[in-house]
Amino acid sequence: MKKFLLWIPTIPFMLSFGLILIVFHALQVMALKLGYTAHTKVVNGMIFFINLNMWCLLSPIKFTNLAGKLPTNKPAIIISNHQSMFDIPAIGQILKKQHPKYISKKSLAYGIPSVSYNIRNGGSIWFERPKKNDSEAIKNKKRTEALDKLNAFTHYLNQHQRSGVIFPEGTRSKNGHVHEFKRKGLHTMLNNMPDALIVPVALDGFWRLTQYKLKPMGFWLNLSCTVLPLIERAGKSNDTIIDEAHQLIKNNVYDTVG
């Protein structure tokens, strides 16, 4: 019965969400012809309305910045836990001045209005993950392609002083728990971006939005997106930085089950 009742707020949420994506897809296409700045402003507008749409579910996002005002003349590595597809607009809003770009899986780069267009044209990267049934040769090819793209991505971030968002758990948490971080991608970013700020972000409660795989959505949730204090890099190994980021994020995620 409870799950059935959740369709009542889900329907208007999904209708308005779909309308936002369609309208802003057209706006992005037009804005991109005017250049990066115009396109970014449109994307920021889309993100604002996606987050505002959470009111349909009576689940407004609480934004908290414990890092203070961040410099905009340095690149950054934004390290976050991953709970749902709505993590990205939350990070995009609170850290919009850092021009966040994302590392995405290939399936998100095509077929989704606004989202896929922004991934392909806004500075983010995507690659295909190796599958269990892939041959070893195909797995190695995909890993090489991913590494080449990541190296080019970090060069772009350094050159334009922008920020790369990475979800090192590798997959979304289905129960809120922060899983162990996969380190290879983080090591590459840390090695290639020695002057980048290290910005940990904790997302809490977002997993409940999609616990029924959007059929229906969660309702009346406590959602929070918290930018945690910067991690100092001086004198620390990559693994120490990764461990510190993991612990900071884990300590600020409270809504878990199981």
SENU-511595 format. One record per residue: chain; x negated, y negated, z of N, C-alpha, C in turn. Coordinates in steps of 0.1 Angstrom, whole numbers. Each point is the difference from the previous one (the first is absolute). Layout:
% residues N
<"A" <X Y Z> <X Y Z> <X Y Z>>;
...
***
This chain:
% residues 258
<"A" <-8 12 0> <8 -12 0> <-9 -13 0>>;
<"A" <-10 1 9> <-9 -12 0> <-7 -3 -13>>;
<"A" <-4 11 -6> <-7 -2 -13> <10 -5 -11>>;
<"A" <12 4 1> <10 -5 -10> <3 -15 2>>;
<"A" <0 -4 13> <3 -14 3> <-12 -9 -5>>;
<"A" <-12 6 0> <-11 -8 -5> <1 -5 -14>>;
<"A" <9 7 -8> <1 -4 -14> <7 -14 -1>>;
<"A" <7 -4 11> <7 -13 -1> <-10 -12 -2>>;
<"A" <-10 -1 8> <-10 -10 -2> <-10 3 -12>>;
<"A" <-1 13 -3> <-10 4 -10> <4 -5 -14>>;
<"A" <13 1 -3> <5 -3 -13> <-3 -15 -3>>;
<"A" <4 -10 8> <-3 -14 -3> <-15 -2 0>>;
<"A" <-7 7 8> <-15 -2 0> <-6 4 -13>>;
<"A" <4 12 -5> <-6 5 -13> <5 -8 -12>>;
<"A" <12 -5 1> <5 -9 -11> <-8 -13 -1>>;
<"A" <-2 -6 12> <-7 -13 0> <-15 3 -3>>;
<"A" <-5 11 5> <-14 3 -3> <-2 2 -15>>;
<"A" <9 8 -6> <-1 2 -15> <0 -13 -7>>;
<"A" <9 -9 4> <2 -13 -7> <-13 -9 2>>;
<"A" <-6 1 12> <-12 -8 2> <-11 5 -10>>;
<"A" <-1 13 -1> <-11 6 -9> <3 -4 -15>>;
<"A" <12 1 -4> <3 -4 -14> <-2 -14 -3>>;
<"A" <5 -9 9> <-2 -15 -3> <-14 -4 1>>;
<"A" <-8 5 9> <-14 -4 2> <-9 7 -11>>;
<"A" <5 11 -5> <-8 6 -12> <0 -10 -11>>;
<"A" <12 -5 -4> <1 -10 -10> <-8 -12 3>>;
<"A" <0 -5 12> <-7 -12 4> <-15 2 0>>;
<"A" <-4 13 3> <-15 3 0> <-5 -1 -15>>;
<"A" <8 6 -9> <-4 0 -14> <-2 -14 -5>>;
<"A" <9 -9 4> <-1 -14 -5> <-12 -7 7>>;
<"A" <-1 3 13> <-11 -7 8> <-14 4 -4>>;
<"A" <-1 12 -4> <-14 5 -3> <-5 -7 -12>>;
<"A" <9 -4 -9> <-5 -8 -12> <-6 -13 4>>;
<"A" <4 -5 12> <-5 -13 5> <-13 2 8>>;
<"A" <-3 12 3> <-13 3 7> <2 6 14>>;
<"A" <-11 3 6> <-1 7 13> <8 -7 11>>;
<"A" <-2 -13 1> <6 -7 11> <16 0 -1>>;
<"A" <5 -2 -12> <15 1 -1> <5 14 3>>;
<"A" <-7 10 -5> <4 14 2> <0 3 15>>;
<"A" <-11 -4 7> <-1 2 14> <12 -6 8>>;
<"A" <3 -12 -4> <11 -7 7> <13 7 -2>>;
<"A" <3 6 -11> <12 7 -3> <0 13 8>>;
<"A" <-12 7 1> <-1 12 8> <2 -3 15>>;
<"A" <-5 -10 4> <2 -4 15> <15 -3 2>>;
<"A" <7 -6 -10> <14 -2 2> <7 13 0>>;
<"A" <-3 9 -8> <6 14 0> <-2 7 13>>;
<"A" <-12 -1 5> <-3 6 13> <8 -6 11>>;
<"A" <2 -13 0> <8 -7 11> <14 6 -1>>;
<"A" <6 1 -11> <14 4 -1> <1 15 3>>;
<"A" <-10 8 -3> <1 15 3> <0 1 16>>;
<"A" <-9 -8 6> <0 1 15> <13 -6 6>>;
<"A" <5 -11 -6> <12 -6 5> <12 10 -1>>;
<"A" <-1 8 -10> <11 10 -3> <1 10 12>>;
<"A" <-10 1 8> <1 9 12> <12 -4 9>>;
<"A" <4 -12 -1> <12 -4 8> <12 8 -3>>;
<"A" <1 5 -13> <11 8 -3> <1 13 9>>;
<"A" <-12 4 4> <-1 12 9> <-1 -5 15>>;
<"A" <2 -13 2> <-2 -5 14> <-13 4 6>>;
<"A" <-11 -1 -9> <-13 5 4> <-10 -11 -5>>;
<"A" <1 -12 5> <-10 -10 -4> <-14 4 4>>;
<"A" <-10 -4 -7> <-14 4 3> <-6 -11 9>>;
<"A" <-6 5 11> <-7 -9 9> <-15 -1 -5>>;
<"A" <-4 -12 -4> <-13 -2 -4> <-9 -7 11>>;
<"A" <-12 6 2> <-9 -5 11> <-14 0 -6>>;
<"A" <-6 -12 2> <-14 -1 -5> <-9 -3 12>>;
<"A" <-8 11 4> <-9 -1 12> <-14 -4 -5>>;
<"A" <-2 -1 -13> <-13 -3 -5> <-2 -15 -2>>;
<"A" <11 -8 1> <-1 -14 -2> <-1 -4 -15>>;
<"A" <-3 -12 -3> <-1 -5 -14> <-13 6 -6>>;
<"A" <2 7 -11> <-11 7 -6> <-6 -9 -12>>;
<"A" <-13 0 -2> <-5 -7 -11> <4 5 -13>>;
<"A" <2 -9 -10> <5 4 -13> <-12 0 -10>>;
<"A" <-12 -3 5> <-12 0 -9> <-8 12 1>>;
<"A" <5 11 6> <-7 13 1> <9 11 -4>>;
<"A" <-5 11 -6> <8 11 -2> <3 8 13>>;
<"A" <10 8 -1> <3 8 13> <4 14 -4>>;
<"A" <-2 9 9> <5 14 -1> <11 1 11>>;
<"A" <12 2 -5> <11 1 9> <3 15 2>>;
<"A" <-1 5 13> <2 14 3> <12 1 8>>;
<"A" <10 9 -5> <13 1 6> <4 15 0>>;
<"A" <8 3 11> <7 13 -1> <11 -1 -10>>;
<"A" <6 11 -3> <10 1 -12> <12 7 5>>;
<"A" <12 -6 -1> <12 6 5> <11 0 -11>>;
<"A" <0 -9 -9> <11 0 -10> <-3 -9 -12>>;
<"A" <8 0 -10> <-2 -9 -12> <2 -14 4>>;
<"A" <5 -3 11> <3 -14 4> <-12 -6 8>>;
<"A" <-11 8 2> <-12 -5 7> <-6 -11 -9>>;
<"A" <0 2 -13> <-7 -10 -9> <6 -14 1>>;
<"A" <13 -2 -2> <5 -13 1> <-2 -7 14>>;
<"A" <0 8 11> <-3 -5 13> <-14 -6 1>>;
<"A" <-10 8 -5> <-14 -4 0> <-1 -12 -10>>;
<"A" <6 1 -11> <-1 -11 -10> <5 -13 5>>;
<"A" <10 0 9> <5 -13 6> <-9 -6 10>>;
<"A" <-4 9 10> <-8 -6 11> <-14 -4 -4>>;
<"A" <-5 7 -11> <-14 -3 -4> <0 -6 -14>>;
<"A" <10 -7 -4> <1 -5 -14> <-11 -9 -4>>;
<"A" <-5 -7 10> <-11 -10 -3> <-13 7 -3>>;
<"A" <-1 13 3> <-12 8 -3> <1 7 -13>>;
<"A" <11 -2 -7> <2 6 -14> <-2 15 1>>;
<"A" <8 7 7> <-2 15 1> <3 7 -13>>;
<"A" <-9 9 -3> <1 9 -11> <0 15 5>>;
<"A" <6 9 -7> <3 13 6> <-7 11 -8>>;
<"A" <-2 11 7> <-4 13 -7> <12 9 0>>;
<"A" <5 3 -12> <12 7 -1> <-2 13 -8>>;
<"A" <10 9 2> <0 12 -8> <6 -3 -13>>;
<"A" <-3 8 -10> <4 -2 -14> <15 -1 -2>>;
<"A" <8 8 8> <14 0 -3> <7 -13 3>>;
<"A" <-6 -9 9> <6 -13 3> <-4 -10 -11>>;
<"A" <-9 3 -9> <-4 -10 -9> <9 -1 -13>>;
<"A" <9 9 0> <9 0 -12> <15 4 4>>;
<"A" <9 -7 -6> <14 4 2> <8 -8 11>>;
<"A" <-6 -8 8> <7 -7 11> <0 -14 -3>>;
<"A" <12 -6 -3> <0 -15 -3> <-8 -8 11>>;
<"A" <-7 -10 -4> <-7 -9 8> <-12 6 7>>;
<"A" <2 11 7> <-11 7 7> <-11 5 -9>>;
<"A" <4 8 -10> <-9 5 -10> <-7 -11 -8>>;
<"A" <8 -10 -4> <-6 -11 -7> <-10 -8 8>>;
<"A" <2 -2 12> <-9 -7 9> <-13 9 2>>;
<"A" <2 13 2> <-12 8 1> <-9 -1 -12>>;
<"A" <6 1 -12> <-8 0 -12> <-6 -14 -3>>;
<"A" <7 -11 4> <-4 -13 -4> <-5 -9 11>>;
<"A" <1 4 12> <-3 -9 11> <-14 2 7>>;
<"A" <-8 9 -6> <-13 2 6> <-2 13 8>>;
<"A" <11 8 2> <-1 12 7> <-5 11 -9>>;
<"A" <-3 12 6> <-5 11 -8> <9 12 3>>;
<"A" <0 10 -9> <7 12 2> <-8 12 -6>>;
<"A" <1 11 6> <-6 12 -6> <8 13 4>>;
<"A" <-3 10 -8> <7 13 2> <-7 8 10>>;
<"A" <6 5 11> <-6 8 10> <-1 14 -5>>;
<"A" <-11 7 3> <-2 14 -3> <12 9 6>>;
<"A" <5 9 -7> <10 9 5> <-6 14 3>>;
<"A" <7 7 9> <-5 13 5> <-2 10 -12>>;
<"A" <9 -1 -10> <-1 10 -11> <-9 -5 -11>>;
<"A" <-6 -12 1> <-9 -4 -10> <-13 8 0>>;
<"A" <-6 2 -12> <-13 7 0> <-10 -9 6>>;
<"A" <-12 6 4> <-10 -8 6> <-5 -10 -9>>;
<"A" <-1 2 -13> <-4 -9 -10> <9 -13 0>>;
<"A" <13 3 0> <10 -11 0> <-1 -8 13>>;
<"A" <-2 7 11> <-1 -7 13> <-12 -9 0>>;
<"A" <-11 5 -5> <-12 -8 -1> <1 -12 -9>>;
<"A" <7 2 -11> <3 -11 -9> <8 -11 6>>;
<"A" <11 4 8> <8 -10 6> <-7 -7 11>>;
<"A" <-9 7 7> <-8 -6 11> <-9 -11 -6>>;
<"A" <-7 4 -11> <-9 -9 -7> <7 -13 -5>>;
<"A" <12 2 -6> <8 -11 -5> <4 -9 12>>;
<"A" <4 6 11> <4 -8 12> <-11 -8 5>>;
<"A" <-12 6 1> <-12 -7 5> <-4 -11 -9>>;
<"A" <1 2 -13> <-4 -11 -9> <10 -12 1>>;
<"A" <13 4 2> <10 -11 1> <-2 -7 14>>;
<"A" <-4 7 10> <-2 -6 13> <-12 -9 0>>;
<"A" <-10 4 -7> <-12 -8 -1> <3 -13 -8>>;
<"A" <7 1 -10> <4 -12 -8> <10 -9 8>>;
<"A" <8 6 8> <10 -7 9> <-8 -8 10>>;
<"A" <-10 5 7> <-8 -7 10> <-7 -11 -6>>;
<"A" <-5 2 -13> <-7 -11 -7> <9 -12 -2>>;
<"A" <12 4 -4> <11 -11 -3> <3 -7 13>>;
<"A" <1 7 11> <4 -6 13> <-12 -10 4>>;
<"A" <-12 5 -1> <-12 -9 4> <0 -12 -9>>;
<"A" <2 2 -13> <-2 -11 -9> <11 -11 2>>;
<"A" <12 4 3> <11 -10 1> <4 -2 15>>;
<"A" <-8 5 9> <3 -2 14> <14 4 4>>;
<"A" <4 12 -3> <13 5 3> <-1 12 9>>;
<"A" <12 6 3> <0 10 10> <5 13 -5>>;
<"A" <-6 11 4> <5 13 -4> <6 7 11>>;
<"A" <12 5 -2> <8 7 11> <-2 15 -3>>;
<"A" <-4 7 11> <-2 15 -1> <8 7 11>>;
<"A" <7 10 -3> <7 9 9> <-8 13 2>>;
<"A" <-10 0 8> <-9 12 1> <5 13 5>>;
<"A" <13 0 5> <6 12 4> <2 9 -13>>;
<"A" <2 -7 -11> <2 8 -13> <14 3 -3>>;
<"A" <9 0 10> <14 3 -2> <8 -7 11>>;
<"A" <13 -1 -3> <9 -7 10> <2 9 12>>;
<"A" <0 -6 12> <4 7 12> <15 2 1>>;
<"A" <4 12 2> <14 3 1> <6 -1 14>>;
<"A" <-9 -2 10> <5 0 14> <-6 -12 8>>;
<"A" <-7 -9 -7> <-6 -11 7> <-14 2 4>>;
<"A" <-5 12 2> <-13 2 4> <-11 -5 -10>>;
<"A" <-11 -5 5> <-11 -5 -8> <-9 12 -2>>;
<"A" <-1 5 -13> <-8 12 -2> <-15 -4 -2>>;
<"A" <-8 9 0> <-14 -2 -2> <-3 -7 -13>>;
<"A" <-10 -9 -1> <-3 -7 -12> <-9 8 -9>>;
<"A" <3 0 -13> <-9 5 -10> <-10 -10 -3>>;
<"A" <-13 3 0> <-11 -10 1> <-6 -3 -13>>;
<"A" <1 8 -10> <-8 -3 -12> <3 -13 -7>>;
<"A" <13 -3 -1> <4 -13 -6> <-5 -12 8>>;
<"A" <2 2 13> <-4 -11 9> <-15 -2 0>>;
<"A" <-8 11 0> <-15 -1 -1> <-3 -8 -13>>;
<"A" <6 3 -11> <-3 -7 -13> <3 -15 1>>;
<"A" <11 -3 6> <4 -14 1> <-9 -8 10>>;
<"A" <-4 7 11> <-9 -7 10> <-14 -2 -6>>;
<"A" <-4 10 -8> <-14 -1 -6> <0 -10 -11>>;
<"A" <11 -1 -8> <0 -9 -11> <4 -15 4>>;
<"A" <5 -1 12> <5 -14 5> <-6 -3 13>>;
<"A" <-13 -2 0> <-7 -2 13> <3 -13 7>>;
<"A" <6 -10 -7> <4 -13 6> <15 -1 3>>;
<"A" <7 11 -2> <15 0 1> <4 0 15>>;
<"A" <11 -8 3> <6 1 13> <7 14 1>>;
<"A" <0 6 12> <7 12 3> <12 -3 8>>;
<"A" <12 2 -7> <12 -4 6> <9 12 2>>;
<"A" <1 5 13> <9 11 3> <15 -5 1>>;
<"A" <9 8 -5> <15 -3 1> <7 12 5>>;
<"A" <9 -3 10> <8 11 6> <14 -2 -4>>;
<"A" <6 10 -7> <14 1 -4> <8 9 10>>;
<"A" <11 -4 5> <7 8 10> <15 0 -3>>;
<"A" <5 12 0> <15 1 -2> <4 2 -15>>;
<"A" <-9 -3 -9> <4 1 -14> <3 14 -5>>;
<"A" <-5 10 6> <2 14 -4> <15 3 2>>;
<"A" <7 -6 9> <14 2 2> <9 -5 -12>>;
<"A" <-5 -9 -7> <7 -5 -12> <3 11 -10>>;
<"A" <-10 8 -2> <1 10 -10> <0 15 5>>;
<"A" <4 1 13> <-1 14 6> <10 9 -7>>;
<"A" <10 -5 -7> <9 8 -8> <-2 -1 -15>>;
<"A" <-12 -5 -3> <-4 -1 -14> <9 -10 -8>>;
<"A" <4 -11 7> <9 -10 -5> <14 5 -2>>;
<"A" <4 11 5> <13 6 -1> <6 4 13>>;
<"A" <4 -9 9> <0 -15 -2> <-13 -6 7>>;
<"A" <1 -14 2> <-11 -7 6> <2 0 15>>;
<"A" <-10 -3 8> <1 -2 14> <7 -13 3>>;
<"A" <5 -2 12> <8 -11 4> <-4 -5 14>>;
<"A" <1 -13 2> <-3 -6 13> <-13 5 6>>;
<"A" <-11 -3 -7> <-13 5 3> <-9 -11 6>>;
<"A" <-9 4 8> <-11 -9 4> <-12 1 -9>>;
<"A" <-1 -9 -10> <-11 0 -9> <-10 -11 3>>;
<"A" <-12 4 0> <-11 -11 3> <-12 2 -9>>;
<"A" <-5 -11 -4> <-13 0 -8> <-9 -9 8>>;
<"A" <-11 5 5> <-9 -7 8> <-14 0 -6>>;
<"A" <-5 -12 -2> <-14 -2 -4> <-8 0 12>>;
<"A" <-9 10 2> <-8 1 12> <-13 -8 -1>>;
<"A" <-7 -2 11> <-12 -8 0> <-10 6 -10>>;
<"A" <-8 -9 -6> <-10 5 -10> <-10 9 7>>;
<"A" <-5 9 -8> <-11 9 5> <-13 -6 -4>>;
<"A" <-9 -2 9> <-13 -5 -3> <-8 11 -6>>;
<"A" <-8 -4 -10> <-8 10 -8> <-15 1 5>>;
<"A" <-5 -10 6> <-14 -1 3> <-5 11 8>>;
<"A" <-10 7 -5> <-7 11 7> <8 13 1>>;
<"A" <11 1 -7> <9 12 1> <-1 8 -13>>;
<"A" <0 13 2> <0 9 -12> <15 0 -6>>;
<"A" <1 5 -12> <13 1 -6> <10 8 8>>;
<"A" <-6 12 5> <9 9 8> <5 -7 13>>;
<"A" <-9 -8 6> <4 -7 12> <11 -10 -3>>;
<"A" <-1 -7 -11> <10 -9 -4> <14 7 -3>>;
<"A" <-1 11 -6> <12 8 -4> <6 5 13>>;
<"A" <-8 5 9> <5 5 13> <7 -11 8>>;
<"A" <-6 -11 0> <6 -12 7> <13 -4 -6>>;
<"A" <1 -1 -13> <12 -4 -7> <11 11 3>>;
<"A" <-3 12 0> <9 11 2> <6 -1 15>>;
<"A" <-9 -2 9> <4 -1 14> <9 -13 3>>;
<"A" <-4 -11 -6> <8 -12 2> <14 1 -6>>;
<"A" <1 6 -11> <13 2 -7> <8 10 9>>;
<"A" <-6 11 3> <7 10 8> <5 -6 13>>;
<"A" <-8 -8 7> <4 -6 12> <12 -10 -1>>;
<"A" <3 -4 -12> <11 -10 -2> <12 6 -8>>;
<"A" <0 13 0> <12 7 -6> <7 8 11>>;
<"A" <12 -4 3> <7 5 11> <12 9 -3>>;
<"A" <6 -2 -12> <12 7 -4> <-4 13 -7>>;
<"A" <-2 11 8> <-3 13 -5> <8 11 6>>;
<"A" <2 11 -7> <7 11 5> <-8 13 -3>>;
<"A" <2 11 8> <-6 12 -3> <-14 1 6>>;
***
